[in-house]
Amino acid sequence: MVKKISLNKKFYYVQCGDWDSVTVACSHKEACLNAMEKALDQFTKEEIEITEVMVSSNCDGILNDEENSTEAFLSEKIIKELSYEY
């Protein structure tokens, strides 16, 4: 169980390649940045598969059938924004 600390942040499920993540963020993009950073820190190139696109879903939005509860981002752009060389 997790207690919400900030009403501005939401739970996001992020999927990319052969891994997925759950994170707290203010936006879909921030969720992708958080998830990718953790994945690149935790796994080596040989241990992780990264697809061209990563998908972020706002968990609350999905449960309430809200439009725009899922967004996709190019993985390469997320990696570049994090200044990682993959």
N, C-alpha and C positions, 0 to 999 in steps of 0.2 A: 504494500500500500504506500502511496506517495501523496503527501499533502501539497496542494498548490500553494506556492509562495507568492507568485506574481500573477495577477490576472492578465497581464500582457503576454505572458509566455504560454505556449500550448505544447502538448505532446505530439510528436511527429514520428511516423514510421518511414524509414528511408531504405530503399532497396537499390542495389547496384551489383551486377555480376553475380558472384557466388556468395555474397554476404548481404546482411541487412542489419539495421540498427534502429534503436528507439532513442530519441533525444528530446530535450526541452528547448524550444526556441521561440523567437518572435515572428519568424516567417519561414516559408518553405526553403528559401535560399540559405538562410542561416542554419536550418536543420541539415541541409546537404553539406554545408561547410563543416559543421560540427562532426557529422558522421564520417565524412571523407578524411578529415584530420585524424580522428581516432583510428580509422581503418589503416591509414598509411603509417601511423605510429606503431600500431600493434602487429601488423603483418609485413613480411618481406614481399618483394615483387613476385617471387616464386610461389608464395603461399596464397596470393589473392588474385582474383580475376576482376577486372574493372571493365564494364561495358561502356559503349559510347554515351549512353544516357543513364542518368540516375533519376529515380522517382521518389518524390516526397508526398506523403499523405498526412493531412491534419487528422488525427485520430478522432477528435470531437466532431469535426465536420463530416467525416465518413459516417459516424454513428447517427448523425442527425440529417443525413442525406442532403447536405449543403452543396451547392455548385462550387466549383473551384476548390474543392477540398483536396485535390491531387494536382501536382505540378511536376514537370520534368525539366531537367537541366542537362546540358552537355557536360559530361564528366571532365573532359579536358579543360574546360573553362573554370570549373570548380577547383581543379588541381592547380591551375595557373594562378588563380586568385589566392590560393594558400601558399604560393611560391614553392611548391614541391616540384621536383624533377622526376617524372615517372617514365 
